[in-house]
Amino acid sequence: MSKEGVYMPGESPTVTDSAFEKSIDVYADVVIAKEKETYDNALESFEAHAESTRAKVREAMHTFYKEFSHGYSVLQDELLQMIKEGDDKAAPIEKYKAKLDKADILADGEKLAAYLAEGNTIYQLLGFSPDVLTKFYEVGCRLVQSERYEDARDGFNFLVTIAPFIGEAWLGLGYSYAQCKDLDSAFTACVKAVELIPNNADTYLVLSRVLIEMQEYDKAKQVSDIGIGFAEECSSEPWAEKLKEVMQEAKTQIDAMAQK
């Protein structure tokens, strides 16, 4: 169960948990107050809009925590399976379990803000090391290769939440979302991947594929142009020529698809 109203990896809040519901209402109040400043809709009163917004925030937060919790559980279960299969690099499983000795920081917004302002991260707060993050990423890729896309989505969601600087994890998340037919979420994740690892051709290719699925061929070509432009800006880098070549080929293929 949660510690001081904070939900830890492996736990799912329920609608009966007052601390969780209160935190959602506080967040919803902030969102609603911000929207009130510019709201102008003659077809719907602000009160009705506020209630709708609160419901959407509540649904989004419950979905997030459900996927976050499930993502942690999926990673743990898959690691156990890898250990059973003889992957000696995955053992012992205790190495990959969250530590709860600093849970009080998660329960206090001011403490958490101060902790992060000092340059710390959520993954450190949970007691994970960089090599554990690497293993979580490998597990996510294994789930993708097994075509367990919903599990991969949740696993990568957990990873980017605790370590949002890992571009490859955002790419895995975007690909998984796309395979789950959630193209809007796939687009958002892929854009983040391009931002973090712009020298990786796969980020542009997956993002382009998402846009093609959305029938946004012009935007897909723009993605190729962005990759080409970045390669030209970094022409002295060893990866630049290959990136430009891949992006030019991708743009040609998108043009051909758009004309069909």
Secondary structure, DSSP 4 states (H G I P E B T S, - for coil): --BTTBPPTT----TT-HHHHHHHHHHHHHHHHHHHTT---TTS-HHHHHHHHHHHHHHHHHHHHHHHHHHHHHHHHHHHHHHHTT-GGG--GGGGSPP-TTHHHHH-HHHHHHHHHTT--HHHHTT--HHHHHHHHHHHHHHHHTT-HHHHHHHHHHHHHH-TT-HHHHHHHHHHHHHTT-HHHHHHHHHHHHHH-TT-HHHHHHHHHHHHHTT-HHHHHHHHHHHHHHHHHTTTSTTHHHHHHHHHHHHHHHHHHHT-
